[in-house]
Amino acid sequence: MNETIRQLTNDDLQALQDMNTGIDDDYVIRVFDRISTGSNRLFGLFYDGQLASIGGYTVFAGSYAMLGRMRSDMRFRGLNLSSRLMAHVRDAALTHPGIRFVGANTQESNLPAQRVLEKLGLSRQAELFSAIAPNVEMLESGAAPWRKIDNDDEKMRWLESVYIHSERVFPFECYYPFPARPELFSGQPLTEWEFYENPSRDRVVITKHDVKKYDYLHTLYPYEDFFDQPGLWETLRTPLENIRLHSEEGAFVWMDLTRTQVDLLPEGHPFDLPSPWFLYGTDI
C-alpha cells in the first residue's frame, strides 16, 4: 500500500469533499480556503492515492501552534493513520521559528483524538466548558454596568496580575486557549479586547467579538464570584447588542468556564453546556 503525506492546496478540495467522515456540514470544507493559507496549514495523508486523513495547525502570536482539524475517512479507520499524520503536522509546526508551545483542544467525549495527542507527547493542561447563551439578561440585578478601560497600559496590568503571573489559561479565541505569557499578547492589538473594571477596581471582565460561524461576545471572567458582583452581567448587554446589530447568523455570549464555575451556575441558567474541552500541550 502506498502512503503519502503532504500539505493540501485548493486543488484538493474535491478530494476532501469525497471523504466519508460522518460529519454533516463540516466547517473544514466550508472554510477550506481560510484554514489552508496564511498562518494556517492543512495536511492530508493519502492512502493509495485517496485522501484518508487530514489535520493541520494554526500559529497564534508567532509563538503558539494549535493542532487540530483531525478528520479520518471511516473506510480507513483502524490503520493508525491519524497518529502518523498528526506527528507530521506537529513536526511541521515546529519548523516555525519562535514556537514556544504546541497544543490541541479537544472535547472530553473525543477519546480517539485524546489518544492521538498523548502519542504525540502532549499532556492535558486545562479543562474548560464553552458556555453559550443568546443573552444573560435573566442574571442581571439592575446594577450599573462597569467602567470601560480604554488605556492599553491598564489592560496590560490586568493581564499581568490575573493571567500572566500565574500562567493561567487565557482563551485567546473561541476554541483556542493558551497558557498566558507575555509573548501571547505581544502581537495582538489590545484594542481588539474590551476590558471593564468593577467599582472596587478588584475585578475585571474581558470581552471580544469573535466569529465561529456565528457571532459571539467572547467573555472572560476569571473569578468564581460572578453572582456576587453587581453590574457584571449588565456590562455584557451593550457589547452584545452592538454585535447583534450587524450579525446575520445571530449573536451569542460565549464564556469559557471552569468546572467550579459551572457548578456555581443557578438552576434554570441560560447557558448551553456541551461536554468540556481539554487543552493538551507541551512547552518547547
SERO-4910 file (N, C-alpha, C, O; in steps of 0.05 Angstrom, whole numbers):
BEGIN
 pado doro    nc1    nc2    nc3   cac1   cac2   cac3    cc1    cc2    cc3    oc1    oc2    oc3
  Met    A     17    -24      0      0      0      0     18     25      0     38     26     14
  Asn    A     11     45    -16     26     69    -18     14     91      0    -10     96     -1
  Glu    A     31    103     17     21    123     36     38    149     33     63    148     34
  Thr    A     25    171     29     38    197     25     25    218     42      1    219     45
  Ile    A     42    236     54     32    259     69     42    284     56     66    286     51
  Arg    A     25    303     51     33    329     40     14    350     48     -9    345     57
  Gln    A     22    375     45      5    398     51    -17    400     29    -11    396      6
  Leu    A    -41    406     38    -64    408     19    -65    436      7    -57    456     20
  Thr    A    -75    437    -17    -79    462    -32   -108    463    -41   -123    445    -37
  Asn    A   -115    485    -54   -142    488    -65   -149    466    -84   -173    459    -87
  Asp    A   -129    454    -97   -135    432   -116   -145    407   -102   -155    389   -115
  Asp    A   -142    406    -75   -150    382    -61   -178    384    -49   -187    366    -35
  Leu    A   -193    405    -55   -219    409    -43   -238    386    -51   -253    376    -33
  Gln    A   -237    377    -75   -255    356    -83   -249    330    -68   -267    315    -60
  Ala    A   -223    324    -65   -216    300    -50   -225    302    -21   -234    282    -10
  Leu    A   -225    326    -10   -235    330     17   -265    325     18   -275    312     36
  Gln    A   -279    335     -1   -308    332     -3   -316    302     -6   -338    294      2
  Asp    A   -298    287    -19   -304    259    -24   -299    241      1   -305    217      1
  Met    A   -287    252     22   -281    236     46   -307    229     60   -326    245     61
  Asn    A   -309    205     71   -332    196     86   -325    198    116   -316    178    128
  Thr    A   -328    222    127   -320    226    155   -344    223    174   -340    221    199
  Gly    A   -368    222    164   -392    221    181   -400    247    193   -418    248    210
  Ile    A   -387    269    185   -393    296    196   -410    311    177   -403    315    154
  Asp    A   -434    318    186   -452    334    169   -444    363    170   -437    374    191
  Asp    A   -445    377    147   -439    405    145   -412    412    159   -411    428    177
  Asp    A   -391    398    151   -365    402    164   -354    429    157   -351    436    134
  Tyr    A   -347    445    178   -337    472    174   -310    471    159   -303    491    146
  Val    A   -295    450    161   -269    448    148   -273    451    118   -256    463    105
  Ile    A   -294    440    107   -300    443     78   -309    471     72   -300    483     52
  Arg    A   -326    482     89   -337    509     84   -315    531     84   -317    550     69
  Val    A   -295    528    101   -275    549    104   -247    538     96   -227    547    106
  Phe    A   -247    519     78   -222    506     69   -201    526     60   -178    523     66
  Asp    A   -210    546     45   -190    566     34   -177    582     57   -154    590     54
  Arg    A   -192    587     79   -181    602    101   -162    586    119   -142    597    128
  Ile    A   -169    561    123   -153    545    142   -130    531    129   -116    514    142
  Ser    A   -125    536    104   -102    524     90    -83    545     79    -65    539     63
  Thr    A    -86    570     88    -69    592     79    -61    610    102    -71    606    125
  Gly    A    -43    629     97    -35    648    118    -21    634    141     -1    619    136
  Ser    A    -30    638    165    -18    625    189    -29    597    193    -22    585    213
  Asn    A    -45    588    175    -57    561    177    -45    542    157    -37    550    135
  Arg    A    -43    517    165    -34    496    147    -52    472    150    -61    466    172
  Leu    A    -58    459    128    -74    434    129    -60    413    113    -51    418     90
  Phe    A    -57    389    125    -43    367    112    -61    343    108    -81    340    122
  Gly    A    -54    327     88    -70    304     83    -53    279     80    -31    280     70
  Leu    A    -63    257     90    -50    231     86    -65    216     65    -89    211     67
  Phe    A    -52    210     43    -64    197     20    -56    167     21    -33    160     23
  Tyr    A    -76    150     20    -72    121     22    -80    110     -5   -104    110    -13
  Asp    A    -60    100    -20    -65     91    -47    -79    112    -64    -97    106    -80
  Gly    A    -69    137    -61    -80    159    -77   -105    172    -67   -114    192    -78
  Gln    A   -118    160    -47   -143    171    -36   -138    185    -10   -124    175      7
  Leu    A   -150    209     -7   -147    224     18   -161    210     40   -185    206     39
  Ala    A   -146    201     60   -156    184     81   -157    197    108   -173    190    126
  Ser    A   -140    217    112   -139    231    138   -128    259    135   -110    263    118
  Ile    A   -138    278    150   -129    305    148   -124    316    176   -134    306    196
  Gly    A   -108    337    178   -102    351    203    -85    375    197    -73    377    175
  Gly    A    -84    394    215    -69    418    210    -62    433    235    -64    422    257
  Tyr    A    -53    457    231    -46    474    254    -49    503    246    -50    511    222
  Thr    A    -51    520    267    -51    549    264    -31    561    283    -29    551    306
  Val    A    -16    580    275      3    594    292    -10    620    302    -19    636    286
  Phe    A    -10    624    328    -20    648    341      3    663    354     21    651    366
  Ala    A      2    689    350     22    707    363     50    699    357     68    707    372
  Gly    A     55    685    335     82    677    327     95    656    344    117    647    338
  Ser    A     83    649    367     96    631    386     80    606    394     91    588    406
  Tyr    A     54    606    388     36    585    397     25    570    373     11    583    356
  Ala    A     29    544    371     18    528    350     -5    511    361     -1    496    380
  Met    A    -28    513    349    -51    497    357    -57    476    335    -63    483    313
  Leu    A    -54    451    343    -60    429    324    -90    424    324   -104    430    344
  Gly    A   -101    413    302   -129    406    302   -139    399    275   -124    392    257
  Arg    A   -166    400    272   -180    394    247   -174    365    238   -173    359    214
  Met    A   -172    348    258   -167    319    252   -193    307    241   -214    308    254
  Arg    A   -191    295    218   -213    281    206   -202    255    193   -179    256    182
  Ser    A   -217    234    194   -209    209    180   -233    198    165   -255    199    174
  Asp    A   -227    188    142   -247    173    126   -253    147    141   -235    132    147
  Met    A   -279    143    146   -286    119    162   -278     93    148   -276     73    162
  Arg    A   -274     93    122   -267     69    108   -238     61    113   -229     39    106
  Phe    A   -222     80    126   -194     74    132   -188     74    162   -164     72    169
  Arg    A   -208     75    178   -203     75    207   -192     48    216   -198     27    205
  Gly    A   -177     49    238   -164     25    248   -136     21    237   -123      1    245
  Leu    A   -127     39    220   -100     36    208    -80     55    221    -57     56    212
  Asn    A    -88     69    242    -70     87    257    -60    110    240    -38    120    244
  Leu    A    -76    118    221    -68    139    202    -66    166    216    -47    181    210
  Ser    A    -85    172    233    -85    199    246    -60    203    263    -49    226    263
  Ser    A    -51    183    277    -27    186    293     -3    193    276     13    210    283
  Arg    A      0    179    253     23    185    236     21    212    223     40    227    220
  Leu    A     -3    219    215     -7    245    202     -2    268    222     12    287    216
  Met    A    -13    266    246    -10    287    265     18    290    276     26    312    284
  Ala    A     33    268    276     62    271    282     76    288    261     93    304    268
  His    A     68    284    236     79    300    215     71    329    218     87    348    214
  Val    A     45    334    225     35    361    229     50    375    252     58    398    249
  Arg    A     54    360    274     69    372    297     97    380    288    105    402    295
  Asp    A    110    362    274    138    368    266    138    392    247    157    408    247
  Ala    A    118    394    229    117    417    211    113    443    226    125    463    219
  Ala    A     96    442    247     92    466    263    117    475    277    122    499    280
  Leu    A    134    456    285    158    462    299    179    475    282    199    486    292
  Thr    A    176    474    255    195    487    237    192    517    238    210    532    228
  His    A    169    527    248    166    556    250    185    567    272    185    558    294
  Pro    A    201    588    265    219    599    285    202    613    307    183    627    302
  Gly    A    211    609    332    198    623    354    176    608    367    164    618    387
  Ile    A    169    584    358    147    568    371    155    561    399    177    549    404
  Arg    A    139    568    419    144    562    447    125    542    459    131    530    479
  Phe    A    102    537    446     82    519    457     67    506    433     59    520    414
  Val    A     63    480    435     47    465    416     24    453    432     28    439    451
  Gly    A      0    458    423    -23    447    437    -46    438    418    -44    440    394
  Ala    A    -67    428    431    -91    420    416   -114    420    436   -110    415    460
  Asn    A   -137    426    426   -161    428    442   -182    408    432   -189    409    409
  Thr    A   -191    391    449   -210    370    441   -230    365    463   -224    369    486
  Gln    A   -254    357    455   -275    352    475   -270    327    491   -257    308    482
  Glu    A   -281    327    515   -278    304    533   -288    278    520   -277    257    525
  Ser    A   -309    281    503   -321    257    491   -304    246    468   -309    223    459
  Asn    A   -284    261    458   -269    252    435   -244    236    444   -222    246    443
  Leu    A   -249    212    453   -227    195    463   -206    188    442   -183    188    448
  Pro    A   -214    182    417   -194    176    396   -174    199    393   -150    195    390
  Ala    A   -184    224    392   -166    247    389   -148    250    413   -124    256    410
  Gln    A   -158    244    437   -141    246    461   -118    226    460    -96    231    468
  Arg    A   -124    202    450   -103    182    448    -82    190    428    -58    186    432
  Val    A    -90    202    406    -71    212    386    -53    233    398    -29    233    395
  Leu    A    -65    252    413    -49    274    425    -30    264    446     -7    274    448
  Glu    A    -38    244    461    -20    233    481      4    218    467     26    219    478
  Lys    A     -1    206    444     20    193    430     40    214    419     64    208    416
  Leu    A     31    238    415     48    260    405     64    272    428     81    290    423
  Gly    A     60    263    452     74    274    475     61    299    488     74    313    503
  Leu    A     36    304    481     22    326    493      7    317    518     -5    295    518
  Ser    A      7    333    538     -7    326    563    -29    345    568    -29    368    558
  Arg    A    -49    337    584    -72    354    590    -64    377    607    -51    374    628
  Gln    A    -71    401    598    -64    426    612    -87    439    627    -83    450    648
  Ala    A   -111    436    616   -134    450    628   -160    438    617   -160    424    597
  Glu    A   -181    445    632   -208    436    624   -226    461    625   -227    475    645
  Leu    A   -240    466    603   -258    489    601   -284    481    588   -285    465    569
  Phe    A   -306    493    598   -332    489    586   -339    513    569   -336    536    578
  Ser    A   -347    509    545   -356    531    527   -386    535    532   -403    522    521
  Ala    A   -391    555    550   -419    561    558   -430    582    539   -419    604    537
  Ile    A   -452    576    525   -462    594    504   -491    600    511   -507    583    518
  Ala    A   -498    626    508   -526    635    514   -533    657    495   -516    673    487
  Pro    A   -559    658    486   -568    680    468   -567    707    482   -563    728    470
  Asn    A   -570    707    509   -567    731    525   -565    723    554   -571    700    561
  Val    A   -558    741    571   -555    735    600   -571    755    617   -565    760    640
  Glu    A   -592    766    605   -608    786    619   -621    775    644   -625    790    664
  Met    A   -627    749    645   -640    738    668   -622    738    693   -631    734    715
  Leu    A   -596    741    688   -576    741    710   -571    770    720   -557    773    740
  Glu    A   -583    790    708   -578    817    716   -592    823    742   -612    811    749
  Ser    A   -580    843    757   -592    851    783   -602    879    783   -613    888    803
  Gly    A   -598    893    761   -606    921    759   -585    941    766   -590    965    767
  Ala    A   -561    931    772   -538    949    778   -527    962    753   -533    954    731
  Ala    A   -511    982    757   -499    997    735   -476    981    722   -462    966    737
  Pro    A   -473    983    696   -450    969    683   -424    979    693   -422   1001    705
  Trp    A   -403    963    690   -376    971    699   -363    991    680   -371    995    658
  Arg    A   -342   1003    691   -327   1023    675   -310   1010    654   -296    991    659
  Lys    A   -312   1021    629   -296   1011    608   -268   1022    609   -264   1046    614
  Ile    A   -248   1005    606   -220   1014    606   -210   1018    577   -213   1000    561
  Asp    A   -200   1041    571   -191   1048    544   -161   1049    542   -150   1049    520
  Asn    A   -147   1049    564   -118   1052    564   -104   1025    562   -110   1007    578
  Asp    A    -87   1022    542    -74    996    538    -55    988    561    -53    965    567
  Asp    A    -43   1008    574    -26   1001    597    -43    990    620    -34    971    634
  Glu    A    -67   1000    624    -84    990    645    -93    961    638    -94    944    655
  Lys    A    -99    957    613   -107    930    604    -84    910    609    -88    888    619
  Met    A    -59    919    602    -36    901    606    -32    895    635    -24    873    642
  Arg    A    -36    914    652    -33    909    681    -52    888    691    -45    871    708
  Trp    A    -77    889    681    -96    869    688    -88    841    678    -89    821    693
  Leu    A    -78    840    653    -69    814    643    -46    803    659    -45    779    664
  Glu    A    -28    820    666     -5    811    682    -13    801    709     -4    780    718
  Ser    A    -31    816    723    -38    808    750    -56    784    751    -53    767    770
  Val    A    -74    781    732    -94    759    733    -85    734    718    -90    712    727
  Tyr    A    -71    738    695    -65    715    678    -35    709    676    -27    686    682
  Ile    A    -18    728    669      9    723    663     25    713    687     41    694    684
  His    A     22    726    710     38    718    733     34    690    742     52    677    753
  Ser    A     10    680    737      4    652    745      3    633    721     -2    609    725
  Glu    A      8    643    697      6    627    672    -21    614    671    -23    591    661
  Arg    A    -41    627    680    -68    617    678    -75    614    648    -65    629    631
  Val    A    -92    595    642   -100    592    614   -117    616    605   -136    624    618
  Phe    A   -109    627    582   -123    650    571   -137    642    545   -124    634    526
  Pro    A   -164    643    544   -178    637    520   -174    658    498   -189    678    497
  Phe    A   -154    655    482   -145    675    463   -167    680    442   -171    703    434
  Glu    A   -181    659    434   -204    660    416   -223    638    425   -215    621    441
  Cys    A   -247    638    415   -265    615    420   -251    590    409   -242    590    386
  Tyr    A   -249    569    425   -236    543    418   -206    544    421   -193    523    418
  Tyr    A   -194    567    426   -165    569    426   -154    581    452   -147    605    453
  Pro    A   -152    565    474   -140    575    498   -110    568    498   -101    548    487
  Phe    A    -94    585    512    -66    581    514    -56    589    542    -69    605    555
  Pro    A    -34    578    551    -22    588    576    -14    617    572     -2    624    551
  Ala    A    -21    635    590    -17    663    587     12    670    593     22    667    616
  Arg    A     26    681    573     53    690    576     56    716    561     39    722    543
  Pro    A     76    733    566     77    759    553     77    757    523     65    774    510
  Glu    A     90    737    511     91    735    482     64    730    469     60    736    446
  Leu    A     45    719    485     19    714    474      5    740    466    -12    741    448
  Phe    A     12    762    480     -1    787    476     16    807    460      7    830    455
  Ser    A     40    799    453     58    819    441     49    827    413     53    850    405
  Gly    A     37    809    398     29    816    371     -1    820    368    -10    822    345
  Gln    A    -15    821    389    -44    824    389    -52    851    398    -48    858    422
  Pro    A    -64    868    381    -72    894    390    -92    892    413   -113    880    410
  Leu    A    -86    905    435   -104    903    458   -131    917    452   -150    913    467
  Thr    A   -131    934    431   -156    947    424   -178    927    415   -201    934    414
  Glu    A   -170    902    408   -189    882    400   -205    872    423   -228    862    420
  Trp    A   -194    874    447   -208    866    471   -218    890    487   -205    910    488
  Glu    A   -242    887    498   -253    908    515   -251    899    544   -260    877    551
  Phe    A   -241    916    561   -237    910    589   -256    928    605   -259    952    600
  Tyr    A   -270    915    625   -288    930    642   -280    924    671   -277    901    679
  Glu    A   -278    946    687   -269    943    715   -292    950    734   -307    969    729
  Asn    A   -295    934    755   -317    939    774   -310    964    791   -288    973    792
  Pro    A   -330    975    806   -326    999    821   -304    997    842   -290   1016    849
  Ser    A   -300    973    853   -279    969    873   -251    965    861   -231    965    875
  Arg    A   -250    963    835   -225    960    820   -210    935    828   -185    935    827
  Asp    A   -225    914    835   -212    889    842   -222    866    825   -216    842    830
  Arg    A   -238    872    805   -248    852    787   -249    863    759   -253    887    755
  Val    A   -244    846    739   -245    855    711   -259    833    695   -257    810    700
  Val    A   -274    842    675   -286    824    655   -276    833    628   -276    857    622
  Ile    A   -268    814    611   -256    820    585   -275    808    563   -283    785    566
  Thr    A   -280    824    543   -297    814    521   -284    820    494   -267    837    491
  Lys    A   -292    804    474   -282    807    447   -302    796    428   -314    775    433
  His    A   -306    809    405   -323    799    384   -308    777    369   -287    782    358
  Asp    A   -319    753    369   -307    731    355   -328    719    336   -352    720    342
  Val    A   -319    707    315   -337    695    295   -328    666    290   -305    661    281
  Lys    A   -344    647    297   -340    619    291   -367    609    279   -382    595    293
  Lys    A   -372    615    254   -397    612    240   -417    633    251   -427    649    236
  Tyr    A   -423    632    277   -440    652    290   -422    674    302   -398    671    305
  Asp    A   -435    697    308   -422    718    322   -424    714    352   -445    707    363
  Tyr    A   -401    717    366   -401    713    395   -389    737    409   -370    750    399
  Leu    A   -400    744    432   -386    761    451   -370    742    469   -381    732    489
  His    A   -345    739    462   -328    721    477   -320    735    503   -308    756    503
  Thr    A   -328    723    525   -327    736    551   -309    720    570   -313    696    574
  Leu    A   -290    734    582   -272    722    602   -276    735    629   -272    759    633
  Tyr    A   -284    718    648   -286    727    676   -272    706    693   -283    685    698
  Pro    A   -248    711    702   -231    691    714   -235    688    744   -216    681    759
  Tyr    A   -259    692    754   -264    690    783   -288    672    787   -303    666    768
  Glu    A   -292    664    812   -315    646    818   -338    661    831   -358    648    840
  Asp    A   -337    688    833   -358    703    847   -376    718    828   -384    741    834
  Phe    A   -382    706    804   -396    722    784   -425    727    791   -439    742    777
  Phe    A   -435    716    813   -462    724    822   -461    741    847   -482    747    859
  Asp    A   -437    750    855   -434    768    878   -423    795    869   -415    811    886
  Gln    A   -422    800    843   -411    824    833   -432    840    818   -437    835    794
  Pro    A   -445    859    831   -466    875    818   -456    889    793   -434    901    793
  Gly    A   -472    888    772   -465    902    747   -449    885    727   -446    893    704
  Leu    A   -440    861    736   -424    844    717   -440    837    693   -431    842    670
  Trp    A   -464    826    697   -480    816    674   -491    840    658   -494    838    634
  Glu    A   -497    862    671   -507    886    657   -485    897    638   -491    908    617
  Thr    A   -460    892    645   -438    902    629   -437    889    602   -428    901    582
  Leu    A   -448    865    600   -447    850    574   -469    858    555   -467    851    531
  Arg    A   -490    872    565   -513    877    548   -506    895    523   -512    887    501
  Thr    A   -493    917    528   -487    936    505   -468    924    484   -474    925    461
  Pro    A   -446    912    492   -428    900    471   -442    877    456   -437    874    432
  Leu    A   -459    862    469   -474    841    455   -494    853    435   -496    844    413
  Glu    A   -508    874    444   -527    887    426   -513    899    402   -523    899    380
  Asn    A   -489    910    406   -474    922    384   -466    901    363   -467    906    339
  Ile    A   -459    877    373   -452    855    354   -477    846    339   -477    842    315
  Arg    A   -499    845    354   -524    835    342   -534    853    320   -547    844    301
  Leu    A   -529    879    322   -538    898    301   -527    891    274   -540    897    253
  His    A   -503    879    273   -490    874    247   -488    844    241   -473    836    223
  Ser    A   -502    827    256   -500    798    253   -522    787    236   -546    794    240
  Glu    A   -515    770    217   -535    757    201   -543    729    212   -566    721    209
  Glu    A   -524    716    225   -529    689    235   -540    689    263   -550    668    273
  Gly    A   -537    711    278   -545    712    306   -521    715    324   -499    706    317
  Ala    A   -524    729    346   -502    734    364   -508    722    392   -531    721    401
  Phe    A   -487    712    404   -489    697    430   -466    705    448   -445    715    440
  Val    A   -471    701    474   -450    704    494   -436    677    496   -449    656    497
  Trp    A   -409    677    495   -393    653    498   -374    658    522   -359    677    522
  Met    A   -377    641    542   -359    643    565   -344    617    569   -357    595    569
  Asp    A   -318    618    572   -302    594    578   -301    591    609   -289    608    622
  Leu    A   -314    570    619   -317    567    648   -302    542    658   -301    522    644
  Thr    A   -292    544    682   -280    521    695   -303    504    706   -326    512    707
  Arg    A   -296    480    714   -316    462    725   -328    474    751   -352    471    756
  Thr    A   -311    487    767   -320    500    791   -341    522    784   -361    524    798
  Gln    A   -335    538    764   -354    559    756   -380    547    746   -402    557    752
  Val    A   -378    525    731   -403    512    721   -420    503    745   -444    505    744
  Asp    A   -407    492    765   -422    482    788   -436    504    803   -455    499    818
  Leu    A   -428    529    799   -440    551    813   -463    564    798   -477    581    808
  Leu    A   -468    555    773   -490    566    757   -516    558    770   -520    536    779
  Pro    A   -535    577    771   -561    571    784   -579    554    767   -575    552    743
  Glu    A   -598    541    779   -617    525    764   -632    543    745   -640    565    752
  Gly    A   -636    534    721   -650    550    701   -633    571    687   -644    589    674
  His    A   -607    568    690   -588    588    677   -591    586    646   -601    566    636
  Pro    A   -583    607    632   -588    608    603   -568    594    586   -571    595    562
  Phe    A   -547    582    598   -525    572    582   -530    544    572   -540    527    586
  Asp    A   -522    539    547   -519    513    536   -491    503    543   -472    517    538
  Leu    A   -489    479    555   -463    469    564   -457    441    552   -465    421    563
  Pro    A   -444    441    529   -435    415    518   -413    404    535   -404    416    555
  Ser    A   -403    380    528   -382    368    544   -358    386    543   -353    400    524
  Pro    A   -342    385    565   -319    404    567   -297    398    546   -296    376    534
  Trp    A   -281    418    542   -258    416    524   -233    413    541   -230    426    561
  Phe    A   -215    396    531   -189    392    544   -167    405    527   -165    399    503
  Leu    A   -151    422    540   -128    433    526   -104    414    532    -97    410    555
  Tyr    A    -93    403    511    -68    388    512    -45    405    502    -50    422    485
  Gly    A    -21    401    512      1    416    502     27    409    514     29    392    533
  Thr    A     48    422    504     75    418    514     91    443    508     88    455    486
  Asp    A    109    451    526    127    473    521    150    463    504    158    440    505
  Ile    A    160    482    488    183    475    470    208    487    481    230    484    469
***
